[in-house]
């Protein structure tokens, strides 16, 4: 009975913190789907086949996941292995763990976990940047022969020199084992499953979700399903105009859409975005394999008068050299750059030198050369 009291005590803070999650677990309206997954735990020599359980709501949307794992990797058969159930949210973030009724975790030499140890273990598993992330199991298990018999050969805590907050004393191997179960390869399995389970409408909601992980899941799944439509592209562009940190991921989708959708989306990003948006858009256009209409490229240079960035002007001119050389519209829009910032003017000069100019334009270029030939 004493063991049971300990378990009930340590579960109290976890029950308070995760009350909403636990209530979902008990809701009979939700559907459970089992997935067989193969995980390479860094402490194991061979991959482990486990059962990941997906819990969906009535709309078929994943709410959370859970999986039963072993509490410790027992290399020398001198430790007690306890089944532990780990729970994650829909994007693979660890939420909490649970033990079977009357089960207790143990430390080295059969010393049982205290209530504060269970709370600390939860904190350790919640830390995505735990020191256990970069630790090898040999560093925990193996003790150099030069050390005395008092060194804890199971936990290896004196070898690792971990801060007190980063491990449960005497149970470093348990912490290591469970941390990698909670924060390892399973996360990508969960993300993939969530994307696969979501409907098209739910993926659209993912795109606008404040959590970037949902956005990334949606983009990957849209490409997987080959859903290249203006509806999705519009929502994606709207998001990246507000958050340029998502631009690279967004372009990975936009660049695979049909040409009309691609060009419309890039124009929106270029016209309504900030400097970083414009630079990324120009770079994408430079690398684009399909033919871009000259009228589309001509329109981009109409912004020359409002651009003050040498980097943007340079990239735009490189784009024109590659995709739209000798355009009369581009030449006309470039000539005025000779009268502005000298760095930009010099770049414009060398661009114009490679173009087919009218007599009047050639005269303007020659005057610029005579005036600045010492600096060109």
Secondary structure, DSSP 4 states (H G I P E B T S, - for coil): -HHHHHHHHHHHHHHHHTHHHHHHHH-TTSEEEEEEEEE--TT-SS-EEEEEEEEE-TTS-EEEEEEEEES---SSS-S---EEEEEEETTS-EEEEEE-TT---B-GGGPBPPHHHHHHHHHHHH-TT-GGGG--HHHHH---TTS-TTS-TTT-HHHHT--GGGS-TT-HHHHHHHHHHHHSTHHHHHHHHHHHHS-HHHHHHHHH-SSHHHHHHHHHHHHHHT---HHHHHHHHHHHHH-GGGHHHHHHHHTTS-HHHHHHHHHHHHHHS-HHHHHHHHHHHHH--S---HHHHHHHGGGGGG---HHHHHHHHHHHHHHSTT-HHHHHHHHGGGGS-HHHHHHHHHHHTTS---HHHHHHHHHHHHHHTTT-
